[in-house]
Amino acid sequence: MSAFKGLKPILYGGREVWPLVEGGKGVAATNHMSSGAWAAAGGIGTVSAVNADSYDAEGKIVPQVYDALTRRERHEQLIQYAIDGAVEQVKRAHEISGGNGAININVLWEMGGAQAVLEGVLEQTKGLVTGVTCGAGMPYKLSEIAARFNVHYLPIVSSGRAFRALWKRAYHKVPELLGAVVYEDPWLAGGHNGLSNAEDPRKPEDPYPRVKALRDVMRAEGIADTVPIVMAGGVWALREWDNWIDNPELGSIAFQFGTRPLLTEESPIPQGWKDHLRKLEPGDVLLHRFSPTGFYSSAVRNPFLRALEARSERQIPYSKVAAGEHTVQLDVGVKGKNFWVTPNDLDRARAWFSAGYTHALRTPDDTVVFVTPDERGEIQQDQKDCMGCLSHCGFSSWKDHDDYTTGRLADPRSFCIQKTLQDIAHGGDLDKNLMFAGHAAYRFKQDPFYSNNFTPTVKQLVERILTGD
């Protein structure tokens, strides 16, 4: 079929594919059905290899149960589940693709045991995976692993500076397998993103100059213009990017769609989540910093996120001795006398205590947050149940190497990300879990393509995207 503005296929992994990439969405929000169908439609489908689902003999999802006694043993269980699940997903996706398009896998470098998972999956899927997309952290070892298994690697960055650091330190040794560089817009993308301390979360920047700067870095390092930059985050309709297509300033450009494939027949997310996407208004997706990874991330501002916002507002600083304005002792919510606070904060604390927030939990930043007895119970239980899903977790103080602790106090302002993402993806309460989405998700409600409750197949969505809409 002819495509919008003469959009042409690109050569990737030795075959022609549309420069349309399915975003690989975290825990079970992208699976073999969605990515296999995306590849079958001629694009690059992305299986999420982050704690992917496995199936039993009857085809039912195998629940991930962590029954080992220690965190380290549960972490080993998690790695095994992750490898088994991703291998299964890749094999099924490849079958659905019918040999069309390409299948990538997506991993977060910050996930617990990332390297072991990635190597375990690639070991068992030789010839089925074309490339590995990887972000959330600085994945220096990505090129070396890709070289060992002869697959392309596609680092996810949000600035030319980040790519230059990766290239200089490691990637220049394996230039021939660099499949593409994914520019993920830190203000618009769903899920975790790479907003740095130099950037203001409240002041989005136009992606064009940032992507041009990335291409300039790539050119300076001798990388050919035929290696695509994948624009990710906020991409809805190609006609809004027509000055990017075939633009000599930018070189080869591909587009990643993360949010739109959520609302397709093949998308594995529960029906309630799909229905909710149709109701979102502009501003309903919040860029926040509650994630235990320490990264900014974007999710629907549902009661779960609002409760985290409220919890952080019930927070006061303390010192262990009377000093400066900290002249009075906190007498509610804490045991012991070495919590000195300001008189004003003491009044606030007493008001929260009277309202039922009777427990003050210490944070790593010398503050306390006030929570209900139920909240305290849930926080402490979740911290106890930690299975090491991240390389460093602010919520539980887990670290996946050396002495297995970050050495910091566990942070009650955060949450167990593994628990909530598994729960929402498998039919849990939409109000009580983290619901990742990109900032363009409100467009489902506005786009006539989705009117009268229409849900496209992936094939219909890709055909629609190719028209420019």
N, C-alpha and C positions, 0 to 999 in steps of 0.2 A: 504494500500500500504506500501511497505517497504521504509524506509527513509535512507538518507545519514548517513553513519557511525553508523548505528543502533540507530539513534536518537529515543528516546522513548517518548510516551505521558506522561504527568504529570497529577497528580490528582489536580484539581482546582474546587472549588465550588461543591465538591462531584461527579465530573464526570471526565472522561479522556479526555484531550484535547492535541493537539500538542503544544509544547512550543514555539509557534510562535504568536507574539502579533502584532496587527495592531496599529501603533502609532496614537494617537488621535490628529488630526491636527486642532488647533485653530478654527477660524471662518469659518464654512461651507466648509472646505477642506476635512473633513471626515463626512459622514452622514450615514443614515440608510442603503442605498444601499451598500456602501462599507463595513461597519462593519457587516451588516447582512450576506453578502456573505462570509466574512472572517470567521465568526462563522459557517456558513453552511459548509465551507470547513474543519471544525474541529479545527480551531484556536480560539484565543481570539480576537474578534472584539471590537473596541473602538469607541463609539459614542462621538464626541466632544460636550460637554455641554456648550461651550462658544458661547453665542449668536446664538444658532442653529436656523435653519429655521423652521417656521410653515407653514401650508398650508390651503388654503381656501376650500370651498365645491367642487370646480372643480379641486382641486389638484395643484393649482398654488401657488407659494411661496408668503407668505404675506410680503409685504415690511415693514421694520421696520421704522416707521415714528415717530419722536420725536417732538410732537407739543406743549408739556407743556411749560409754560413760564419760570419756574425756573429750574436750574440744578438739584436740589433735586427731583423735580417732574419728570423730564426726567429720572433720575436715577431709580425711582420707575417703570416707563414705561419699562426701560431696563431690570429690574429684572423680570417683568412679561413676556416680550417677551422671555427672556432666559429660564424661567421655562416652558412656553407653548411649545417652540420649542424643548427643550431637551426631554420632556415627549413624544411628537409626534415622535421624532426620535427613542427613545428607543422602543416604541411600534411597530413601523414599522420594526425596525431591528430584534426584537425578532421574529416577524412573518416570516421574510425572512430566519432566521437561522433554522427554522423548528425544534427547540429544540436541535440542534447540537452545539458543541463548547460552547462558553460563550460570554456574552456581558458585557463589562465594560463601564463606562463613564469617561471622562477626564475633569477635571476642573483646571483652574489656580488659585492658592490661592490668587494671586495678582489681580484677576479680581474684579471689583466693585460688592459688595454684594455677594461674593462667597459663604458665609455660607447660606444666605437666598436662593440662587439659588439651592445649593446642597440639602438642606433640602426639598425645594419645589418639586424638581424632584424625590427624593427618596420616598417621601410621596405618590406620584401618580404612582410609577412604582414598587410597591412591588412584589417581586418574579421574576422580569424581569432582574434586574441588578445584576450581580455577584460581581463586585468590582468597586471601585472608584480609579482611578489613579490621583495623584495630585502633582504638583510641582510649580515652579515659586514662591519662597518664602519659609517660614518655616511653613508648615501646621500642627501646633501642635494639632489643634482641630479635625483633620481628624479621628483619632481612636475613639474619643468619639462620633462623628456623625455616624461612621460606626456601632458602638455598638448599637446605638439607632435604626438603621434600619436593623441590622443583615446582613450587606454586608461586603465583604472583603475590605481592604484598601491597596493601593500600592503607598507608597510615592516615589517621584522621587528625587533622590539625585545625587550629582556628587562627593561625597567623603564619606569615612567611618566616618569622623569627623562629617559631617552634620547628618548622620543617628544616630550616638551615641547621639547627642544633642536631636533629636526628641524622641528617645527611652527612654532616662533618664527622660525627662520632662513629657512625656505623653503616649507613645505607650506601655511601659511595663505594663500598666494597662489593655490593651486589646490584649494580645499576640496571642490569638487563632484566631483573625480575620486578622492578618497580612498575606495578600495573596501572596505578593512578594515584593522585593525592586527593584525599577528600577534604574539602574546606567545609567545616561545619560551623555555620553562623551561630555564635554563642548567645545571641539575643533571640533567635527565632526557632532553633532546633528543640525538639522534644527530648526528654530524658536528660542524662548528664551532659554537660558541655564545658568547653575549655575557657570560660571567662577568666582572664588573669587579673591579678591585683592592680594592673595598670589601667584596666578598663572599668567604666562605670556601668553597673547593671541597669541603671535607669536611663542611660543614654545610648541607644542602639546606633551603630555606625553602618553606613551604606556598604554592602558587601563588595561592590564593584572595585573600589580602590584597594581593598584588602586582598581580593583575589588577583588583581593585577600585580600587586606587590609580591604575592606568592609566586606568580609566573616569572617575575623578574628574578627572584631568588633561584628558581629552577633553571632559568636560562643561564644565569651566572655560573651555575654548577655544571653546565654542559648537558642538561637534560632536554631531550628533543620536545618540540611543541606538540608532537603526536601523542605524548604521554598525557592523558586527560587530567584536568582538574575537575573533580566532581563537586558541584554546588549542592550543599545539603543544608536544610533548615529553611522553612518558609516557602519552599517551592510548591506551587499549586498548579498553575497553568503556564505552559511554555510561552504563550503569547506575551506574558509579562516579562519574559527574559529574551525577547527577540534581538535586542542589541548585544546579547552575549553570544548568540549562535553565529558561527562563521565570522568571529571578530578576531582579526589578526593580532590585536593587542593582547588577547587572552589565550590564544592558542586553542587546542582542542578542549571542549567543555562537555561534560556529561551532567546529568541532573539526578539527584537522589530524592525519592519520594518516601517519606517515613509515615506521615499522618494519613494520606489518602488511602493507602492499601489496608488500613485498619477496617474501613467500611467496605468490605467486599464479601462475596459469598464464601470465598475460601479462607478469609481471615479467621484465625482460631480463637479470637477473643470472644467472651460470652455475649449473647444477644443483648443483655441489659447494658453492657458497655457500648455496644454499637448504637443502641437506641439513644443513649446519653450524648453521644457525639453529635447527634442531629439537633440537640437543644442548646449547644454552647453559644455564648455571645462573645463579642470582642472583650478581651480583658479577663475572661474566665480561666485563662491559663497563667499560672504564677511562676515567675523565675525566683527560686528560693534557695536557701542554703541549709536546709535541715538534713540533707542526705548524710549518712554516716561515712561516706567517702571523703567528705570535705569539699567536694566539687559543688558548684552551682548546678541546679537542674530545673527542668520545667515540667509542671504537672497541673492537672485540673484542680482549681481551688475549691475542693469539695470539703465536707465536714472534717475529714481526716487531716487535711492540710491546715484548715482553720483552727483545729484543736492544737496543732503544733505551734501555730502563730500565737495563740492565746497563752499557751504554756510558757513560751519565751517572754511574753509580756509580764507574766507573774514571776519576775526575776529581780533579785536585788544583790548588789555586791556586798561583800563583808571583808573584814580583816580580822586576824587572829588576836590582835591586841588593840586596845583603844588608841586611835591615831587619827589626826586630822579631824574630819567631820564625823568619823565613826566613833561616836561618844557613848552609845547606849548598847546594851546587850540584847540580842534577839532572844525573846522568851516564848516564841511559838514555833512549832514545826521541827525544832532541832533538839537533840540531846546534847548536853554539855554547855559550857558557858563561854567558849572562846569564839563566839560569833558577834563581832562588834559591827554595828550598822549606824546609819544616820537616823536621827529622830523621825524624819519624814518617812524613811523606808520601814521603820518599826511600825508606824501607823498603817502603812499599806499592808505589811505582812499580817498584822492582826485582823485587818478587814478580810483578807483572803482566807485566813484561818477560820473566821466566823462564817464564811461562805462555803465551808466544807473542804477547802484545800489545806488539809491539816498536816501534810508531810512536806518538809523542805529537803530537797535532794541537792547535794553538792555537784557543781559542774567543774570541768577542768580550768575554768577561768576565774576562780575565786568568787563565784556567785552561787546563790541557791535559787532553785525554782520550786514553786509551791504546786503540789498535785494532790488529787484526792487519794484516799486509801486504795481504791480500785486501780487508778492509774499507776500508783507506786507498785502494786502487786504485779501488774502486767509488764511494766518496765523491767522489774527485777527478774521476773520469770523469763522474759525474752533474752535478757543478758545472759542468764544462766544456760539457756538452750542454744547459745551461739554455736554455729557449725562452721565458722570460718569462711564465709562466702566472699570476703574481700581480702585484699592483701594487707590493708590497714583499715580497721573499723573504729571510728570515733565512738560509736554507741556502746561497744562491748570491750574496747581496748585490745582486741585481738590483732595479731600480726602473723602472717603466714610463714615466717622464717625466723632464724636465730633463736631468741628466747620466747617467741610467740606472744609477746605483749608490746603494746606501743609505749608502755611506761607512763601513760597518762591516765588520769581518772576517767572511768566510763562516763559518757555524756548523756544525761537523761533528757536533754532537749532534742535528741535525735530519735531513731527508731530502727527496728530490725528490717532491713530492706528486703532480705530474702523471703522472710515470712509474708510480708505484705504483697510482694510481686507474685509469689506463687499463689497466694489466696485470690487475688483479683483475677488472675489469668484463668483460674479454674472455678469460677463461679461464685467467689466470695462477695461480701457486701460492698457495693460501690461507694458507700459513704464512709466506710471504715478502713479503706485501703488507699494506697498511693496509685493514682491513675495518670500515668505519663501521657503527654500529648504535646505536639508542636503548637506554636502560637497561632498558626493559621487554622486550627481545628474549627473555629467559629464559622468557617466558610462552608462547612457541610450544610448549614441551615440556609445559607444564601445562594448556593450554587444550584441552578435549575436542574442540573444533571441528577440530583438526588431527590427531586420533588416527588410527591405522592409515595414517599417511603421506598423509593427505588434503591435497591442495593445491587451494584454491578458485579459481574464476575471479574476476576483479575484481567481476563482477556478483553472484556468490554472497557475496563478502566484504562488499560494500555492503549487501546484503539482511540479512546476519547482523548487521552493525553497527547497522542500523536497528531490530533487535529489542531492542537494549540490550546484546547480547553481542558 
